[in-house]
Amino acid sequence: MTYPSPAPGRAYGSGDAAGRAPPAQQAADALARQLGSDAQRVARDLADQITRRLFAIGLELNGALARIQDPRAGQGVQAALAVLDDTIAELRRVVFDLRTAPRHPDAPDR
């Protein structure tokens, strides 16, 4: 049995005359878009969860700060609270950037 040769300059599986990618490539592209969308969703959810936990830790430390008698210990807790506040602000910026990042036109809705 003989098989027809591809058109000159073209290989089998390189798409069709309209320039479309072969079905396997289309499926791979769709999967990559979906995985990218899923990764962004997971990253947003994780950042939201971490932000809530850090905020709760900050509340606990603020409550403990009122009961600390040693000034040096109080200053250490205040310094830790400042770092914690900066970390929460940074996480919120990251989440905002993820939510406002331009999406691929073929990506599924969030």
C-alpha positions in Angstrom: 0.0 0.0 0.0 1.3 3.5 -0.8 0.5 6.6 1.0 0.2 10.0 -0.7 3.0 12.4 -0.2 2.4 15.7 1.6 2.3 18.8 -0.5 5.8 20.2 -1.3 7.2 22.1 1.7 4.7 20.6 4.1 4.9 17.6 6.5 2.2 15.4 7.7 0.3 16.8 10.7 1.4 20.4 10.0 -2.1 21.8 9.9 -4.4 22.4 7.0 -4.5 24.8 4.0 -6.3 27.4 6.1 -3.3 27.6 8.4 -4.9 25.9 11.4 -2.9 23.9 13.7 -3.3 20.1 13.6 -5.9 18.7 16.1 -3.2 17.4 18.5 -1.6 20.9 18.7 -5.1 22.5 19.2 -5.8 20.1 22.1 -2.4 20.8 23.6 -2.9 24.6 23.3 -6.3 24.3 25.0 -4.9 22.2 27.8 -2.1 24.7 28.3 -4.6 27.6 28.6 -6.8 25.6 31.0 -3.8 24.7 33.2 -2.6 28.3 33.2 -6.1 29.4 34.3 -6.2 26.8 37.0 -2.8 27.8 38.2 -3.9 31.4 38.5 -7.0 30.4 40.4 -5.0 28.2 42.8 -2.5 31.0 43.3 -5.3 33.5 44.1 -7.0 31.2 46.5 -3.8 30.4 48.3 -2.8 34.0 48.6 -6.3 34.9 50.0 -6.0 32.1 52.6 -2.5 33.1 53.6 -3.6 36.8 53.9 -6.5 35.8 56.2 -4.1 33.8 58.4 -1.5 36.5 58.6 -4.2 39.0 59.5 -5.4 36.7 62.3 -1.8 36.4 63.6 -1.6 40.2 63.6 -4.7 40.5 65.6 -3.4 38.0 68.2 -0.1 39.8 68.4 -1.8 43.2 68.9 -3.9 41.7 71.7 -0.7 40.3 73.3 1.1 43.6 72.9 -1.2 45.3 75.4 -0.2 42.7 78.1 3.6 42.9 77.5 5.3 44.7 80.4 8.9 44.6 79.1 9.5 47.6 76.7 12.1 45.7 74.7 9.8 42.8 74.2 7.0 45.2 73.2 9.3 46.8 70.6 10.1 43.4 69.2 6.4 42.6 68.8 5.8 46.0 67.2 8.6 45.4 64.7 7.1 42.0 63.9 3.7 43.6 63.4 5.2 46.1 61.0 6.7 43.3 58.9 3.5 41.4 59.1 1.5 44.4 57.8 4.0 44.9 55.0 3.7 41.2 54.0 -0.1 41.4 54.0 0.0 44.5 51.8 2.4 42.7 49.4 0.1 39.7 49.2 -2.8 41.9 48.5 -0.9 43.6 45.6 0.0 40.2 44.2 -3.7 39.0 44.3 -4.8 42.3 42.8 -2.3 41.9 40.0 -3.4 38.4 39.3 -7.1 39.5 39.1 -6.3 42.4 36.8 -3.7 40.7 34.6 -4.6 40.5 30.9 -6.0 37.1 30.0 -5.5 35.1 26.9 -8.5 35.6 24.6 -9.2 31.8 24.6 -8.9 31.3 28.4 -12.1 30.1 30.1 -14.0 32.5 32.4 -12.8 32.8 35.9 
